[in-house]
């Protein structure tokens, strides 16, 4: 699905979505058998090939998920940089030690 918005005298894309249809077997919760598609004509063949390419891309993206693979060194550096950019450099960070040190010592006495 594609959606455009008219702005400043021209249409600009604002949404590009792909829908995935699945069939599940209610007895075993696994994939159900579905009769294979047979494209009829060049236009349907093109759409079918785009679907196959989307399927491959989804599989590749799922294997790179942070739930399955740790971030790379480059990704860690990007996150660290973003964190450092959010710090308020005008704020004297030594006050954190004065404020949180008593809490830390109490926790240490309780748990260590």
Order of alpha helices (4+ residues) and beta strands (2+ residues): beta-beta-alpha-alpha-alpha
